[in-house]
Every structure is written in structure tokens, then in C-alpha cells.
Amino acid sequence: MQTSKQSMIGILGGTFDPIHIGHLRAAIELSEQLPLSEIRFMPCKQPVLKKTLVANAAHRINMLHLALAGYKKLIIDERELQRDTPSYTINSLQAIHDEMPDRIIALILGSDAFRDFDQWHRWQEILNLGHLIIIPRPHYDLPTTGPLAALLHAHQVQDFNVLTHERNGKIWISATPLLTISAREIRKHIAAHLDVRYLVPDEVLKYIVANGLYLS
Ligand code: ATP
């Protein structure tokens, strides 16, 4: 459906185990380049597809608060931590849509996460609720065959402004290169007693050390 230009919010879901400067730089750059009124970091409780979590929800949320303090446009959405059921993105997007029916929703995904997108619960319905913004991540090329390539072919637009005039159904790929930083590498470094300064914000690093996180 075509609309007049409306306020758009970005949603960045993830485990944030821990949040690192790759997440932060991507969010800051998108919030500067695009007309997003806010970007919500939405930590999941039980990732459905991925990996096991290492830090519990309370630690992950505390680190998010430390990292995002002072950034007005970067906020935390704790709804998935408050549910006991698996973190299905479709349910969270539906709830956000119901709360703010006049806002356009853009789900932000790294290209690594997009490569699993067709395994997500009710993935074909996600574009009915909003748009997708994909941030290319080094070593994770976008699919060129299969259902996700077809999805890109059908929905990708080159001009971000299209997303502000349509309520849903578009995919836009950011040109900003990402920092090659992953939470997994950071956890491995900490377990090996290597220095992770400048990979996570200083306050987050102090928290990790004070709480003995990721040592094993
Ligand atoms: P892990 O290494 O444990 O898999 P991660 O670093 O990928 O974790 P997540 O919390 O799983 O972090 O990622 C949340 C979202 O942020 C995903 O969409 C992911 O693609 C994206 N993301 C992860 N790392 C970066 C990065 N360096 N730059 C931009 N986005 C990133």
C-alpha cells in the first residue's frame, strides 16, 4: 500500500552476547543516513535457530544499557526477554505493529542472518508487516539462488526513499561496509585471555570483567 511519507523505526534483533562496536557502528551509521526516528535493539531470549547463549538475559540487557546510554535514537526493546516462548521475530513485529500502527517498521539484518531467513518461523509473512534493511557482512554473500534470491529479486529496491512511502514489502541493501567483528570472536578472545579493548565499549568491557563473563 502506498502512503504519504511516514515515520519509520528500525528493529535490530539479536543475541547481543555481548553487544559490540560492530552492532553500534552499524546502528549509528544507519540512523545518520536514513530517516529512522529510532533503532530498537531487541535482544532475544531463546534464539530459535542459532547457537547456545553464553551470558544470561540479565547480563545481556545490562550490557545493552551500558552501551546505549546517551544515544537518544538507539533504544532497547525487551519484549522478547519477557516471553517464555521462543523468540519468533514475526510475533514481535506483529506486537510492535499493533502498538504503533502509524509507524513503518524496518527489520535490520546482517547478511549472515539473512542467509537463514527462509528458516524463520512464518518468514514469508514478515514482509507483510514491514520492510527489510540488509547490511552486508564480510564473508556472508547474499544468496544468488533459491527462495531468498527470489525474494530479493521480487522485493529489492535501490532507493531507500521507496521504503518511506510504502508501508511494507520492500528490501533495501545498505552500501555501508560492516566492521568484521563478531560476538563469537570476542567470546573466544576473552576465554583465551586476549585483549578485547576497542571491540566492545569500555563500560561493557568493565562489566564483562567485573562479572567474569565468557571466561570458559
Ligand atoms: P555471534 O558471533 O555470537 O553469532 P553476532 O556478532 O553475529 O553474534 P548477533 O547478536 O547475533 O551478533 O547479531 C545481531 C544482529 O546484528 C544480526 O542481524 C547480525 O547480522 C548483526 N551484526 C552482527 N555483527 C555485526 C557487525 N559487525 N556489524 C553489523 N551488524 C552486525
Boltz pocket constraint, residues with backbone or C-beta under 6 A from the ligand:
constraints:
  - pocket:
      binder: B
      contacts: [[A, 12], [A, 13], [A, 14], [A, 15], [A, 16], [A, 17], [A, 18], [A, 21], [A, 22], [A, 23], [A, 26], [A, 51], [A, 108], [A, 109], [A, 110], [A, 111], [A, 112], [A, 113], [A, 135], [A, 137], [A, 178], [A, 179], [A, 180], [A, 181], [A, 182], [A, 183], [A, 184], [A, 185]]
      max_distance: 6.0
